Amino acid sequence: MSVLYLVRHGQASFGTDDYDRLSDLGKEQSRITGEHLGAQKVSPVGVIHGEMLRQRQTAEGIQTGLGSQLDAQIDPGWNEYQAWELTGALTDTDPRAKQDSKIFQAELERGAARWASGEHDGDYSETFKQFSTRVDRALDEVCASIGSGESTIVVSSAGAIAWTAARLLGGGFDQWMAFNRVTVNTGITRIITGRSGTSLISFNEHGHQTPERVTYR
């Protein structure tokens, strides 16, 4: 049996001109996550992350916390969906969403429902079906690559992680959105895989972060 540790990126830079980079807190969260995994005697054979800067920086911080340089691979299958594209497709967005994370979340959920409906696929560079299919493929590929008794860390984002959890529980859009809404920065989702199949063991573990370090954006 093998273990996949699926980690959400650390706090990014919401409200700035470049969201796709970790804040100072996000870097600290990433290092603490690596220290936590090391204290749990986790010895991964490698780390995989998507193409986004915040994902790569988180993977680097985890390795710093672990005190080891892992074999790192980039898999675009773990990229996040384009959140600003989803909200941008709405015709009546609240202008405060760019600075207020709670308002942004509400707008994002409206945009995601429109996206997932399949009725406006021409408005998006990637349809919801394409997004879910590539995340499914990324999960299947990493599970097939882990040797028996080994573990691997994958650093991704809320949407991809939430979809993975929803899929393994047999859920659909509503389950995905419920998970997506609560996924914490550097939350850890554990998945086991082996001859009996692939199963979700835990979702969004974040006890390694003190309450003041828990963030969602």
N, C-alpha and C positions, 0 to 999 in steps of 0.2 A: 504494500500500500504506500502511496506517495501523497505528499501534501503540497498544496498551492496556497501561498499567502498572497492574497489580492489586496493591495494597499492603495487607498486614495491618496492623491498628492496632498502636500501641505497647503497651508493658507496661501492663496494667490494674491494678486494685487488689485482686488475689486475697487472700482471707483477711480482708478488712475488711467493714464493713457495707454498702459500696456498691462492687461490682466494676466497675460501668459508668462508670469515670472513669480517666484516665491517672494513673499514678504519676509522680513527678518524673523517674524514669528513662525512662518512656514518652514524656514530653514531649521529653526530650533525644533519644531515638531518632528521633522524628518530625522534629525539626529537622535532625538529621544526614542523614536520608533525603532531605530536600529539597536540602540542600547537595550531596549525592552526585549526585542527578539533574541539578542545575544544572551540576556539573562535567563531567557526561557530555553536556552541550549539549542536554539534553532541554528542549523548549519546549512544554509542553502548552497546549492551548486552553482547558481547563477541568478541574475536579475534581468527581467524583461520590462521594457517600458515603451509607451507610444512615442510619437514624434514631437510632442509638445514640450516646450522648455520646462514648464512647471513639473511635468512628469520626470524628466531627466534630472532636474535639480533635486527632486525628492529621492530618486534612486541613489544619487550621489550622497545625500545626507544620511540615508539609511546605511550605506556602506561605511561611512565615517563612524556612525554609531556602533556598527558591528565590529569595527576595527579590522576589516578585511576588504580587499579589492576583489569583487566577484567578476565572473565572466558576464559582460553586459551585452544585451541584444536589443535592437529596436524593432518593434512590430507595430506597424500603423493600424493593425486591427484593434489595438487598445486605445486609439485616439478617441477623444470626446466628440460628441456631436457639436455643431456650431450653434451655441445658445443664442448669440446675438442675431443669427439668421432667423431663428424661430420667432424671436420677439419682433424682429424687423419686418416680418411678413404680416404682422398685425397692423391694421389701419388706424387704431385708436389707442396706442400705447400711452401709458402714463409717463410723462417726461422725467418724473422723479426716479424712475427705475434705474437710471444710470448711476445714481449715488446711494439709493436706499435699497439695501439687500432684501428686505422683506417685500417691498413693492416689486422689486425685480423678480423674486420667486413667484409671486402671484401672476405676473405677466408671462413668465417662463412657462408656467403650467398651462395657461391659456394657449400659448403658442405651441406647446408640445401636443396638446389635444388636437389642434388643427393639423399639425404635422402628421400625427399618427392616424388621422382619419383616412388618409389615402386619397382624399378628394382634391388636394391641391399640390400634388407631387411635382408639378412643373415649376413651383415657386422655390424649390429647394435644390441645393447642389447634391444632397444625399437624402433619399427618402427614408422614412422610418424603417421600412422593410429592409433597405440596403444596410442601414445602421445595425439593426438587430442581427442580420445575417452575417455581417463581418465580425461582430463581437462573438457570435456563436462559433464561427470558424476559428477565431483566435483562441478561444477557450479549448476547443477540441484539439488544436495543434499543440498547445502547451501541455495539455494533459497527456497527449501521446508521446511527448518528448521527455517527460520526467521518468527517470529510472526507478525501479522498485526500491522503496525505502528512502528515496531522495526527496528533497524539498526545493522549491523555486519560489522566488518573490516576483510578482508582477505589480508594477506601479501603473495605475490608470486613473480614471476620473469617475465622478459620481454616476453619470449616465451609464457608462459601460459596466461598472461594478453592479449597479442596481439591476441592469438587464440580466447579467449573469445569475444573480441571486434569484430573480423572478423566474428565469428559465428553469433553473434547477428545482424550483418548487412547483413548476407547472403553471405559473401565473402568466398574465398578459399585461396589457397596458396599465390597468389600474394598480396591479401589484408593483409594476416597475415604477410608477409615479410615487407610490407610497414609500418605496425604498429610496428613490432618488431624493425625495424631500428631506430625509433625515440623515443622509450619509455624511459622516463627520470627516474633516480633514485628517488624514493619516489613520482613519479607521481601518481595521484589519478584518477581512473576510477570509475564513478558512474553508478550503475545499479539499476533500480527499478523493483520490482516484485510484482505481485498481481493477482487477478482473471482474469485480462485482458491479462496476460502473463508477460514476462520478456523483458525489453527494456534497451538499452544503452542510457544513458542521457548525459554523457560526457566522454571523453577519455584523459588520460595523463595530467590532470590539474597539473601544477607545479608552479603557481604564488606565492605559499607560500615560495619558495626558491629564494633568491636573485640571479641575474645572475652569480655571481662568485661561487655560490654553485650548479649550474646546471651541472650534470654529466650524462654520458650515460653507464658507465661500472662498 
